[in-house]
Amino acid sequence: MFSIFKKSPSPSTPATTSASSAGGSSPSAPITEVTLTVNGRTVTAEIDPRMLLVQFLRESLQLTGTHVGCDTSQCGACVVHLDGRAVKACTTLAISCEGASVTTIEGVGQDGQLHPMQEAFRNNHGLQCGYCTPGMIMSAIDIVNRRGNQLDETTVRHELEGNICRCTGYHNIVKAVLDAAGRMKVAQAAE
């Protein structure tokens, strides 16, 4: 188990945390313990109960592949999997994930190999600047897991409406998702 507990307050100090130790919260914010599994590792931390999942991942665990683009759940740069389903980490409280399993972009590959969706994005040039790519890939994996072989270009475009890419025209992203869907089906059949 990995623990990121903050230094215990001295007996004369109330159980509070500073902005620097709890991801930007006020000096009088209460501390709450949270335990969850992130990319297969159990982690426990003392956090401000108002801390967002994206802050927890980026600031507490140093998993910076999950990006912050809008803070309003509009762009999809922060998508992670929570118990196997895509969620936007910028509007999910970390404390609400108590006991849950979170997978970030850093956790989708296995044994040093890219996930089939990552490979398809690379092979189909489904990225340009790369800022939206982690969230786009996490959403795309969720789409394939939910829709399976019921995917076509129109469905993929509709499903990706919650993810914004300012660089591409989405053509290669859609191509990558459809390509990976075939690869993922083959990989699942082999298991």
Stockholm file with secondary structure:
# STOCKHOLM 1.0

chainA/1-191         MFSIFKKSPSPSTPATTSASSAGGSSPSAPITEVTLTVNGRTVTAEIDPRMLLVQFLRESLQLTGTHVGCDTSQCGACVVHLDGRAVKACTTLAISCEGASVTTIEGVGQDGQLHPMQEAFRNNHGLQCGYCTPGMIMSAIDIVNRRGNQLDETTVRHELEGNICRCTGYHNIVKAVLDAAGRMKVAQAAE
#=GR chainA/1-191 SS CEECCCCCCCTTSCSBCCTTTTTSCCTTCBCEEEEEEETTEEEEEEECTTCBHHHIIIIISCCTTSCCSCSSSSSCTTEEEETTEEEEGGGSBGGGGTTCEEECGGGSSBTTBCCHHHHHHHHTTCCSSCSSHHHHHHHHHHHHHHHTTCCCHHHHHHHGGGCCCSSSCSHHHHHHHHHHHHHHHHHHHHC
#=GC SS_cons         CEECCCCCCCTTSCSBCCTTTTTSCCTTCBCEEEEEEETTEEEEEEECTTCBHHHIIIIISCCTTSCCSCSSSSSCTTEEEETTEEEEGGGSBGGGGTTCEEECGGGSSBTTBCCHHHHHHHHTTCCSSCSSHHHHHHHHHHHHHHHTTCCCHHHHHHHGGGCCCSSSCSHHHHHHHHHHHHHHHHHHHHC
//
